[in-house]
């Protein structure tokens, strides 16, 4: 997995959750991938991983908001990227590539976005 995909994942997470400090630094754009249909099982796996990503985003976002040192900010960003990648890869039945695909679909398909939002609220 390239660092570009990690950055894109964090950027997409930020877009879905609203503007967040972790997402603010990720400005890389990727071409639209070929995306498979998102099943209920995919949504369940995504929600598990997304909750972990949200926790990482909150932890590192708070730290980044408090630093003015560019080197420290960059270090925190890199740590956050790695933790997000590790969290997604550790989640059952999903990997970073599929996580990004589902997040992309959620951005453009209101049904999938609503299903994810409802499961996150449970």
N, C-alpha and C positions, 0 to 999 in steps of 0.2 A: 504494500500500500504506500503510495507516495505521499509526501507531506502536503502536496496540493489537494489531495482528496481529504486529508484531515482538516485542512483549512476550510475547504468547501463545506464539509459536514458541520463545522462549528458555525459558519456563516448561515447555513440553512436552518440550523437549530435556532439561531438568533432571530431569523426572519419569522419563524413559526411562533416563537415565544414573545416577540417584540424586540426592540433594540436592547441588547445587553452588552456589557463591557467585553465579554469574550468574543461576541460576534462582531463587535465594532472594528476589531483589527483585521478581520478576515475579509479581504476584498477580492479574492481570486474568483474568477468565473470559469466554469467548465462548460464544454458543449453539452447539450441535452443528451443523456444516455438513452439507449433503448430500454424501456421499462416494461417489466412484466406486470400482469394483473396483481393487485394487492388483495390477498385473501384475509379472512378473519384471523387466521393463525399468524399471518404476517403482522397484522395490526397488534395482536397480543404481544408478540416478540418485540415489536418496535416500542410499545408502551413501556415494557420493562426496561429496555435500554435507554429510552428517552428520560425516564425518571432519574436514572443514574447520571445522565448527561446534564440534566437540570441542576442536580446537586453540585456537580463539578463546576458548572457555570456560575452558580451562586457563590460558591467558595472562592473561586479564582476571580470572579468579577468584582467582589468586594475588595480583594487584595489589590487588584489592578486599579480600582478607583482611588485607592489611597496612596499610590505611588506616583512620584513625579520623575523618578530616575528611569531614563530610557533603557538602560541595560537591565535593570531589575524588571521593568515592564516586559521586555523581550523574553527574559528568562521565565517569567510567570506565564506568558503566552505559550511558550514551548511546552512547559509543564502541563498546562491545561490541555493542549492538543494531544499530548501523549496519554493523559488520563482519560480523555474522551475516547480515544481509540481503544485503549485497554478496556474501558467499561463496556463499549459496544461489543468488542470481540468476546468479552467474558459473558455477555448475556446469552441465554439459550436461544437457539434457532435463528440467529441473525448475525451478519457480519457487517463491516463498515460499508461495503458496497451496497448491500441491500438496504441498510439503514438510510443511506443517502437517496437511494431510489424511492423508498417509501416517503421520505420527507419531501422529495420533489413532487411526487404525486399528490401528497397532502396539500401542497401549495396551489396546485392547479385543479384538483378534483374536490369540490365541496363535500361530496358524500364521504370520501376517505378522511378529509380533514375533520368533519363533524364526528365520524366514528372514533377517531383518535382522541379528539377533545373530550368526548363523552367518557371514554375509558380512562383517560387521565383524571377526570373529575371523580371517579369512583374510589 
